Amino acid sequence: MQFIAHIRESDGHIQTVEEHLLEVMKLAESYGVKMQIKHITGLAGLLHDLGKYTHRFVEYILAATDLNSTDKPRRGEVDHSTAGGKLLFDFFHNKNHDSYKIILAEIVGNAIISHHSYLKDFCGPDWESEYLKRVKEKVAGLEEYELSKEIFFENVMSEREFNDYVDRAAAELEQFLQQNNPQNFELNCMFLTKFIFSILIDADRTNTRLFEANQPDEEELDTNKLFTLYYTRLMNHISELKDREDADSNINQLRSRMSDLCERFALNPSGIYTLSIPTGGGKTLASLRYALRHTQEFEKRRIIYVLPYTTIIEQNAEEIRRILDDRDHILEHHSNVVEDDIQDEDDELQDGYVTAGQRLKLAKDNWDAPIIFTTMVQFLNVFYAKGSRNIRRLHNLSNAVIIFDEVQKVPTKCVSLFNLALNFLKESAGSSIVLCTATQPALHYVEKELHLNQEPEMITSIDDVIEAFRRVEIVDRTTEPFNTEQLAELVLERIDDPNDINNVLIILNTKTVVKKLYNRMKKWGTSIPIYHLSTSMCSKHRSDILDKVKEHLAKEEKVICVSTQLIEAGVDISFDCVIRSLAGLDSIAQAAGRCNRHGKDPLRQVYVIDHIEENLSKLPEIEAGKRIARNLLIDLRRDSSAYGGHLLSRSAMELYFESFYMEQAADLDYDIKELNRRKMTELLFGPKGDSDSYYSAYRRNKGINLPLMLANSYGTAAKYFEVIKQATTSVIVPYGEGEQVITDLSGTPSVEDLTTILRSAQQFTVNLYCHEFEQLNENDGIDSYFEGQVLVLRERAYSKEFGCDLENDSSMAFLGY
């Protein structure tokens, strides 16, 4: 009998189980090499679909793909993912084997049984083990388990060869755990499990996609050759900059010197480093120069930029595409256009045949591009969020150069999780990390500290550099509160200033007051162009508005722009005057970076005001930062020499972050209020012996120890993880070329076409809160494709002035998400 893994939709061709298992094993091995765990990952690939070696699955898949049948079986009704995990448990999880084989059975087995959903709890809040329920206790659906093992050893690999393979995998596990800080056993096992899970999902889906598209194995891109070419093009660009008329200006000379320092620093070994270039100091090119040189020296496979706001992604990606003269190998990943739909194990993603929704799961979305731009939200989701779509990308963070632009925007509750992820990437995954900002946060100051390298700063004489870049003075106007009317008067006063002020930027903390000020200024009936920016607009929309503003600035025409904080990080734009609503010191510094950015004037003014109409109740981090910054301003009013005499000094910034993290110390480990404020870090790698752990509760309630080496609650942790508090839904909007994207999705694109279309859709997405989505849906403003997995906004629901015109102030605005 022929046992079937997949049946191709286009021509009915069969991929056998043997072919699929061996091909996925080979792919998984190739992905695991970079972390010296090829046999561990290969073992996951080898056994993941063992359960397809059953007569029942053959009957199921033939019935499901029978075009003449009207009685289709329920999708996923045959369990084929438990068998592989059960085999490992039965063979190696006993006292006859050493501890490494037992741990191997648990780690790889969990990845296998979970590869259509998400990692299971070894021990959960109900004092049960979802893992044990599957590999030890489950009976239904495993009636042909013995047959599956027999056929596997006959057709795929003999039992002796299999045992030899497991021996090699166990040896890799032992070496990995001994080399990577053995004191952090649970922590290392947690991250290792996630990487193996990531590799299995990517290898499985990649092989299925290639089979469905009837394509041979993809040739691996020679990134070393590509990065060498990129480096040559970048240096040619830098050489051209040195030939410009303004190359001898003080700021451009400083930019050039810091760029040279970054190149020399690239010769240092992999680690976690800081790049504290002041705002406007050319950190995008300097960090790219470091990355390209470092990839050549240490054979890194990928360069990843992680940014706080979607606004910056398109701008920076386009600049680098232009400099490197390549539009094919630079990926922008703003958000998940396709949302993971994880219900339970019956909701199988790839059980042998492909539907319209299935094509979305197979579309290439695994961060395998040489250069990637993404957001902090997406980076954290890759490590900790539920669903296979996020974690599929994780393994491509290994052996990479990862540059965090404006790293101070890490959400407070995620600081510990962020630090731990970076430490693992440095110490176990061979990646180099660059924390790139003018306002370095004190991430080494917290309990679960970041493991910075010794002497981590790339720029020498940093205090002198900061002083040399001073182009603004902070004007404290917080002694008297401002309402919208008074703020509009201040804007009018500044734009009419006879001292050559042609343009004003106003940055406020909430979308509501931004829109209110914008509408108030529009009533002036003035000929001065006034623009509005917020996260209710898609990335391309915001980019187009910024381009219009830049045109006015280049022509030295009068222009006013009012925005949320999305404009203050990484956007290369310069105004004569900036007004900033009081917020954290890092935000004030970033806002100041949009004023007199290129130093064409001796000094310009940044006014800090206190806007009394802002409701920060849903923005606790901004509220806390505002409170600490206010105290620093009071200190300066009392003593003008405090903090070196200016608010943006390094000593002021260090005190600000230390105060901020000290005040937020209880929240740094991500409390889960639904679980009695249990910390996320406890669920992921807390010690078993803790009297308050689920492991201890299991023993108290059942009277026996949990019969496992690991007790982590991976599934529960992912269930409750959100970078932002409120769940959002991504919708594609009909702005500009977004209309064509929607038209293309309404057809029947192939898997390969979908990969291209979904990447194009990134810059035309907006994230809606539940109440926003429900309101639009009730008013028939939402349409959907691919069995409801891709959502689009109808044309009448999107405004060319305000985007999705629904007012809401929340934590998402803080991230510019």
Buried (B, 14 or more C-beta within 10 A) or exposed (E): EEBBBBBBBEEEEBBBBBBBBBBBBBBBBBBBEBBBBBBBBBBBBBBBBBBBBBEBBBEBBBEBBEEEEEEEBEBBEBBBBBBBBBBBBBBBBEEEBEEBBBBBBBBBBBBBBBBBBBBBBBBBBEBBBBBBBBBBEBEEBBEBBEEBBEBBBEBBBEEEEBEEBBEBBBBBBBEBBEEBBEEBBBBBBBBBBBBBBBBBBBBBBBBBBBBBBEEEEEEEEEBEEBBEBBBEBBBEBBEEBEEEEEEEBEBBEBBBBBBEBBBEBBEBEBBBBBBBBBBBBBBBBBBBBBBBBBBBEBEBBBBBBBBBBBBBBBBBBBBBBEBBEBEEBBBBBBBBBBBBBBEEBEEBBBBBBBEBBBBBBBBBBBBBBBBBBBBBBBBBBBBBBBBBBBBBBBBBBBBBBBBBBBBBBBBBBBBBBBBBBBBBBBBBBBBBBBBBBBBBBBBBBBEBBBBBBEEBBBBEEBEEBBBBBBBBBBEBBBEEEBEBEBBBEBBBEBBEBEEEBBBBBBBBBBBBBBBBBBBBBEEEEEEBBBBBBBBBBBBBBBBBBBEEBBEBBEEEEBBBBBBBBBBBBBBBBBBBBBBBBBBBBBBBBBBBBBBBBBBEBEEBBBBBBBBEBBEBEBBBBBBBBBBBBBEBBBBBEEEEEBBBEBBBBBEBBBBBBBBBBEBBBEBBBBBBEEBEEBBBBBBBBBEBEEEEBBBBBBBEEEEEEBEBBBBBBBBBBBBBBBBBEBEBBBBBBBBBEBBEBBEBBEEEBBBBBBBBBBBBBBBBBBBBBEEBBEBBBEEEBBBEBBEEBBBBBBEEBBEEEBBBEBEBBBBBBBBBB
